[in-house]
């Protein structure tokens, strides 16, 4: 008979194989949306991603990318494979964690070999718990894309397992090796994500209970010590040590006149000397606890040393070099994630608190040519103590957030929120909506993929649901079985091993609810954040596994047969991950999805050679980075992220060569836009230039820091302003024609002077950089804005835009088109959209496309329509029809449901002889919007955007129905629209 240890290993690796196979079969073949494109690109070339960097992840990603053996189209798959294997190893260590805990419930000591019936029950419980986590919604999502959360989960699973192994061998002389291994893995995990660290308090109680000296005082001390250790790592080690090194560096360079790096070298040497002395001291004194703690600290630092890759690689000025952390000063800012700001945690002001003063923070420095230059210190607002509250949850004063707060709690403008209102928001939104809802997704069921989708309970059917929800592949009903089994396992563990249940409970709380309190999330998020809580879902999966033991125990009493009871309990338990797999497969299978990268290539294909392309946010940019850095697609295009253009380091990068892309043709120097300089130029009208100012002249005045633009504040500090909202720029027509800056057919319309108005209260640094580029480019480089960019970033040039696909080109031709922005270069746009665009598998209805994937074809549908209308204006019905039919073929309703850009298709389709298709669009969209509004009005607080969209669709359908003579249908739609519209605000 196989020994227990061999069976444990064999079944564990079998479960690992199942998880690995599942994740490989459902793996995304390329870069998905959000951060994946950035991480793949930065792994492939060891570039510098957004703070805090995840350097250890990048190193492993680089190793995995080598398995593509030069095939750049396979790099993404292999980096995604890192997440898949990290996830399956997480499942493996979860399996072994459950077997340790389950064995303790059935067998009195580690020396006793479990009986066969007990072994079967233990293996069954571990397999069920591990497989339930394998198929859990949030974990599966992270397992098949290039994100840090899968690898972070692996570290959590490993350190929990290792701590339980330490507990087993704690009496042995070599037991401390497990603590040192845990310390090293914790250090490595810092280079992936900090989520792993919150498991430390739970691990501390494994240590506490192993001492067998139980007391309330001891438990409190254990909690405090674990909190101190966590604080030392989070504050003292991660940003603390580099911060101290930064202070040494500034003193050595600025005060002592020594070369750059001397202060850091001195600090490192001093710190190493102190560590060596401390370890020798502990050895000399024979203090095992101190010695082990110091060695563990050293191993944390060894693991943490992966962060050295960030300043090293940044020093080579790579093409992606976020925050430029090449010196210790910028590196500290990078580690602290200062660009993201902070949120009040325990005590702080609420959203309507008014600052009464401001507090000057510590000196801030940037690296200059010869020393470190002091820049404006960080200024923090000061509030009256009466305006500070405990656990401020209603803190955000961002526009529109008050309205969102009011959906969850009774709070009014001008009224100070009570402590009860803050707690209501904490429990209803932050815990209820942003944690327990996600918990329900994983162990009860998920309603759909629309933002804010709720939990799907077993008794909820599909009657009366909108088609978008009822037929969504993301509508997964687990019949509450995982939840029920997990609760059963929790109760069983509490009754048999209360202390172990307490430890797992702590793990659940610290990786779940404690993170909720720490994050203090605002009332609006750009996407769902369930991936943040995978540690809590991991902990609950342990209880799901132990639930099998509870069933086996019940069956054993009924059947009087241990082996049969264990086997039957295992079979019953395995049905639960089976249900989860069956329900979740179709929406987690990404094996044939390509549009995240195709959308990037389509955008890049919309611009002329050597272009400068301004993009918007993450999904507008990161796939483009992947396409350029990994696949080498259109590296002549300079992608400029508008939000980053407000920083000096990013503008500096734009002024460097990048592959075939020349530096930005800008005249402003670093001294004109460095941190604290011209961050914001307020509008201050000067009558002498109210009629308008030459853009080139204005840029020269800014460059000279001219007194004509200077204004002062109460502290006596001067700022530059912009003195008029009216600008003009003389146009060199010969340069325009020579550089093919204007489409054929519009060259006679080139203006000799561009005039425009910037209707804003101030210019941000990015706007200043764009204006400088426009002023000094002289039409040599094509300048584009993505069509998804915010119109406010067009700096008033809306009438000087030429649409060429998914991007607007800035041109010296003024458009009088009031319906759409700029004018359409239809021949260029036709070639781009009909011949260059790729829509791989977008016509397959068996592939699941979530909201992020649906936004991009929606935008493209609008552009296909605009192109078709342009041909209709020239009476070219054949080409217009070809464009619209191409759009319908590439983006059919069966796979990409009709969106709010589709109603305008109705009239031209009807005119083209496609009356049946036009009527189908009206009928289908009317039915869907009617169903959607009936459903969403019952949950108005969560789906107000969906309500507005569907009301807008009904308005459009009403108009187009009248235009094509469907008057009866138009009246029906109007009646329906008015019925729902009257409910608005009620």
Rosetta blueprint (number, residue, H / E / L):
1 X L
2 X L
3 X L
4 X H
5 X H
6 X H
7 X H
8 X H
9 X H
10 X H
11 X H
12 X H
13 X H
14 X H
15 X H
16 X H
17 X H
18 X H
19 X H
20 X H
21 X H
22 X H
23 X H
24 X H
25 X H
26 X L
27 X L
28 X L
29 X L
30 X L
31 X L
32 X L
33 X L
34 X L
35 X L
36 X H
37 X H
38 X H
39 X H
40 X H
41 X H
42 X H
43 X H
44 X H
45 X H
46 X L
47 X L
48 X E
49 X L
50 X L
51 X L
52 X L
53 X L
54 X L
55 X H
56 X H
57 X H
58 X H
59 X H
60 X H
61 X H
62 X H
63 X H
64 X H
65 X H
66 X H
67 X H
68 X H
69 X L
70 X L
71 X L
72 X H
73 X H
74 X H
75 X H
76 X H
77 X H
78 X H
79 X H
80 X H
81 X H
82 X H
83 X H
84 X H
85 X H
86 X H
87 X H
88 X H
89 X H
90 X H
91 X H
92 X H
93 X H
94 X H
95 X H
96 X H
97 X H
98 X H
99 X H
100 X H
101 X H
102 X H
103 X H
104 X H
105 X H
106 X H
107 X L
108 X L
109 X L
110 X L
111 X L
112 X L
113 X L
114 X L
115 X L
116 X H
117 X H
118 X H
119 X H
120 X H
121 X H
122 X H
123 X H
124 X H
125 X H
126 X H
127 X H
128 X H
129 X H
130 X H
131 X H
132 X H
133 X H
134 X H
135 X L
136 X L
137 X H
138 X H
139 X H
140 X H
141 X H
142 X H
143 X H
144 X L
145 X L
146 X L
147 X L
148 X L
149 X H
150 X H
151 X H
152 X H
153 X H
154 X H
155 X H
156 X H
157 X H
158 X H
159 X H
160 X H
161 X H
162 X H
163 X H
164 X H
165 X H
166 X H
167 X H
168 X H
169 X L
170 X L
171 X L
172 X L
173 X L
174 X L
175 X L
176 X H
177 X H
178 X H
179 X H
180 X H
181 X H
182 X H
183 X H
184 X H
185 X H
186 X H
187 X H
188 X H
189 X H
190 X H
191 X L
192 X L
193 X L
194 X H
195 X H
196 X H
197 X H
198 X H
199 X H
200 X H
201 X H
202 X H
203 X H
204 X H
205 X H
206 X H
207 X H
208 X H
209 X H
210 X H
211 X L
212 X L
213 X L
214 X L
215 X L
216 X H
217 X H
218 X H
219 X H
220 X H
221 X H
222 X H
223 X H
224 X H
225 X H
226 X H
227 X H
228 X H
229 X H
230 X H
231 X H
232 X H
233 X H
234 X H
235 X H
236 X H
237 X H
238 X H
239 X H
240 X H
241 X H
242 X H
243 X H
244 X H
245 X H
246 X H
247 X H
248 X H
249 X H
250 X H
251 X H
252 X H
253 X H
254 X H
255 X H
256 X L
257 X L
258 X L
259 X L
260 X L
261 X L
262 X H
263 X H
264 X H
265 X H
266 X H
267 X H
268 X H
269 X H
270 X H
271 X H
272 X H
273 X H
274 X H
275 X H
276 X H
277 X H
278 X H
279 X H
280 X H
281 X H
282 X H
283 X H
284 X H
285 X H
286 X L
287 X L
288 X H
289 X H
290 X H
291 X H
292 X H
293 X H
294 X H
295 X H
296 X H
297 X H
298 X H
299 X H
300 X H
301 X H
302 X H
303 X H
304 X H
305 X H
306 X H
307 X H
308 X H
309 X H
310 X H
311 X H
312 X H
313 X H
314 X H
315 X L
316 X L
317 X L
318 X L
319 X L
320 X L
321 X E
322 X H
323 X H
324 X H
325 X L
326 X L
327 X L
328 X H
329 X H
330 X H
331 X H
332 X H
333 X H
334 X H
335 X H
336 X L
337 X L
338 X H
339 X H
340 X H
341 X L
342 X L
343 X L
344 X L
345 X L
346 X L
347 X E
348 X E
349 X E
350 X L
351 X L
352 X L
353 X L
354 X L
355 X L
356 X L
357 X E
358 X E
359 X E
360 X E
361 X L
362 X L
363 X L
364 X E
365 X E
366 X E
367 X E
368 X L
369 X L
370 X L
371 X L
372 X E
373 X E
374 X E
375 X E
376 X L
377 X L
378 X L
379 X E
380 X E
381 X E
382 X E
383 X L
384 X L
385 X H
386 X H
387 X H
388 X E
389 X E
390 X E
391 X L
392 X L
393 X L
394 X L
395 X L
396 X L
397 X L
398 X L
399 X L
400 X L
401 X H
402 X H
403 X H
404 X H
405 X H
406 X L
407 X L
408 X L
409 X L
410 X L
411 X L
412 X L
413 X L
414 X L
415 X L
416 X L
417 X L
418 X L
419 X H
420 X H
421 X H
422 X H
423 X H
424 X H
425 X H
426 X H
427 X H
428 X H
429 X H
430 X H
431 X H
432 X H
433 X H
434 X H
435 X H
436 X H
437 X H
438 X H
439 X H
440 X H
441 X H
442 X H
443 X H
444 X L
445 X E
446 X E
447 X L
448 X L
449 X L
450 X L
451 X L
452 X L
453 X L
454 X L
455 X E
456 X L
457 X L
458 X L
459 X L
460 X L
461 X L
462 X L
463 X L
464 X L
465 X L
466 X L
467 X H
468 X H
469 X H
470 X H
471 X L
472 X L
473 X L
474 X L
475 X L
476 X E
477 X E
478 X L
479 X L
480 X L
481 X H
482 X H
483 X H
484 X H
485 X H
486 X H
487 X H
488 X H
489 X H
490 X H
491 X H
492 X H
493 X H
494 X H
495 X H
496 X H
497 X L
498 X H
499 X H
500 X H
501 X H
502 X H
503 X H
504 X H
505 X H
506 X H
507 X H
508 X H
509 X H
510 X H
511 X L
512 X L
513 X H
514 X H
515 X H
516 X H
517 X H
518 X H
519 X H
520 X L
521 X L
522 X L
523 X L
524 X L
525 X L
526 X L
527 X L
528 X L
529 X L
530 X H
531 X H
532 X H
533 X H
534 X H
535 X H
536 X H
537 X H
538 X H
539 X H
540 X H
541 X H
542 X H
543 X H
544 X H
545 X H
546 X H
547 X H
548 X H
549 X H
550 X H
551 X H
552 X H
553 X H
554 X H
555 X H
556 X H
557 X H
558 X H
559 X H
560 X L
561 X L
562 X H
563 X H
564 X H
565 X H
566 X H
567 X H
568 X H
569 X H
570 X H
571 X H
572 X H
573 X H
574 X H
575 X H
576 X H
577 X H
578 X H
579 X H
580 X H
581 X H
582 X H
583 X H
584 X H
585 X H
586 X H
587 X H
588 X H
589 X L
590 X L
591 X L
592 X L
593 X L
594 X L
595 X H
596 X H
597 X H
598 X H
599 X H
600 X H
601 X H
602 X H
603 X H
604 X H
605 X L
606 X L
607 X L
608 X L
609 X L
610 X L
611 X L
612 X E
613 X E
614 X E
615 X E
616 X L
617 X L
618 X H
619 X H
620 X H
621 X H
622 X H
623 X H
624 X H
625 X H
626 X H
627 X H
628 X H
629 X H
630 X L
631 X L
632 X L
633 X L
634 X L
635 X L
636 X L
637 X L
638 X E
639 X E
640 X E
641 X E
642 X L
643 X L
644 X H
645 X H
646 X H
647 X L
648 X H
649 X H
650 X H
651 X H
652 X H
653 X H
654 X H
655 X L
656 X L
657 X L
658 X E
659 X L
660 X L
661 X E
662 X L
663 X L
664 X L
665 X L
666 X L
667 X L
668 X L
669 X L
670 X H
671 X H
672 X H
673 X H
674 X L
675 X L
676 X L
677 X L
678 X L
679 X L
680 X E
681 X E
682 X E
683 X E
684 X L
685 X L
686 X L
687 X H
688 X H
689 X H
690 X L
691 X L
692 X L
693 X E
694 X E
695 X H
696 X H
697 X H
698 X H
699 X H
700 X H
701 X H
702 X H
703 X H
704 X L
705 X L
706 X L
707 X H
708 X H
709 X H
710 X E
711 X E
712 X E
713 X L
714 X L
715 X L
716 X L
717 X L
718 X E
719 X E
720 X E
721 X L
722 X E
723 X L
724 X L
725 X L
726 X E
727 X E
728 X E
729 X E
730 X E
731 X L
732 X L
733 X H
734 X H
735 X H
736 X H
737 X H
738 X H
739 X L
740 X L
741 X L
742 X L
743 X L
744 X L
745 X L
746 X L
747 X H
748 X H
749 X H
750 X E
751 X L
752 X L
753 X E
754 X E
755 X E
756 X E
757 X E
758 X L
759 X L
760 X L
761 X L
762 X E
763 X E
764 X E
765 X H
766 X H
767 X H
768 X H
769 X H
770 X H
771 X H
772 X H
773 X H
774 X H
775 X H
776 X H
777 X H
778 X L
779 X L
780 X L
781 X L
782 X L
783 X E
784 X E
785 X E
786 X E
787 X L
788 X L
789 X L
790 X L
791 X H
792 X H
793 X H
794 X H
795 X L
796 X L
797 X L
798 X H
799 X H
800 X H
801 X E
802 X E
803 X E
804 X L
805 X L
806 X L
807 X E
808 X E
809 X E
810 X E
811 X L
812 X L
813 X E
814 X L
815 X L
816 X L
817 X L
818 X L
819 X L
820 X L
821 X L
822 X L
823 X E
824 X E
825 X L
826 X H
827 X H
828 X H
829 X H
830 X H
831 X H
832 X H
833 X H
834 X H
835 X H
836 X H
837 X L
838 X L
839 X L
840 X L
841 X L
842 X L
843 X L
844 X L
845 X L
846 X L
847 X L
848 X L
849 X L
850 X L
851 X H
852 X H
853 X H
854 X H
855 X H
856 X H
857 X H
858 X H
859 X H
860 X H
861 X H
862 X H
863 X H
864 X H
865 X H
866 X H
867 X H
868 X H
869 X H
870 X H
871 X H
872 X H
873 X H
874 X L
875 X L
876 X L
877 X H
878 X H
879 X H
880 X H
881 X H
882 X H
883 X H
884 X H
885 X H
886 X H
887 X H
888 X H
889 X H
890 X H
891 X L
892 X L
893 X L
894 X L
895 X L
896 X L
897 X L
898 X L
899 X L
900 X L
901 X L
902 X L
903 X L
904 X L
905 X H
906 X H
907 X H
908 X H
909 X H
910 X H
911 X H
912 X L
913 X L
914 X L
915 X H
916 X H
917 X H
918 X H
919 X H
920 X H
921 X H
922 X H
923 X H
924 X H
925 X H
926 X H
927 X H
928 X H
929 X H
930 X H
931 X H
932 X H
933 X H
934 X H
935 X H
936 X H
937 X H
938 X H
939 X H
940 X L
941 X L
942 X L
943 X L
944 X H
945 X H
946 X H
947 X H
948 X H
949 X H
950 X H
951 X H
952 X H
953 X H
954 X H
955 X H
956 X H
957 X H
958 X H
959 X H
960 X H
961 X H
962 X H
963 X H
964 X L
965 X L
966 X L
967 X H
968 X H
969 X H
970 X H
971 X H
972 X H
973 X H
974 X H
975 X H
976 X H
977 X H
978 X H
979 X H
980 X H
981 X H
982 X L
983 X L
984 X L
985 X L
986 X L
